[in-house]
Amino acid sequence: MERMPSAKHPASPFTPLHFQLVLLRRMADHNPDLVEDARRELGVSLADMREANKRWQAMVRSPQARGTASRYRSVLGAPESVVTRKVGDLDCEAWLWPVPLWPDLRFEVLLAPNGAVWNEWLVRAPGAASPSLRTLSDLTPWSCTVDEAARAFAPARPLEGTAPTRWGLAFTAPDGEGVRREVVAEFTWGLLQRVAVR
């Protein structure tokens, strides 16, 4: 497992491990226990996670910041795969990177034909089995991506997120007795965080 450079050396390279900490930092608002377990698995401290997030925010907000796509390339390296996605009438490129914390997921950056980044989130890895989503009890934290929930409980209505890396979906799903319930599901970086039943 990649070791975490000390937070005392902010000039050290920003690595894929640091980026996983950025993903976790935003998820900690909803699922601190899961994030704590993941942080321990990575062998890093809470201070390391905070420092990684601070450095990421500084990179994003810097007046000299490189473009979003090139920032991901500089941090994550060359994509594991590049696939063409049809969005309406446009052929877009999806860049995919592995995320060791979630072996069945990939971090996807979707680029418009002009190179602008349209979306950046976690998706199921090509060839990996999607979770079985039938009832409310299947919707546990980190169990599925936005696309998977939207397909399983169609029609789902997208909701504006509370932050740039957050998304919401409104749909109906059966509970344990088969009664359909109105649900709002919240996602961070494309991964399910929590479900509220209306």
Secondary structure, 3 states (H helix, E strand, C coil): CCCCCCCCCCCCCCCHHHHHHHHHHHHCCCCHHHHHHHHHHHCCCHHHHHHHHHHHHHHHHCCCCCCHHHHHHHHHCCCCEEEEEEECCEEEEEEEEECCCCCCEEEEEEECCCCCEEEEEEEECCCCCCCCCCCHHHCCCCCCEHHHHHHHCCCCEEECCCCCCEEEEEEEEECCCCCEEEEEEEEECCEEEEEEEC
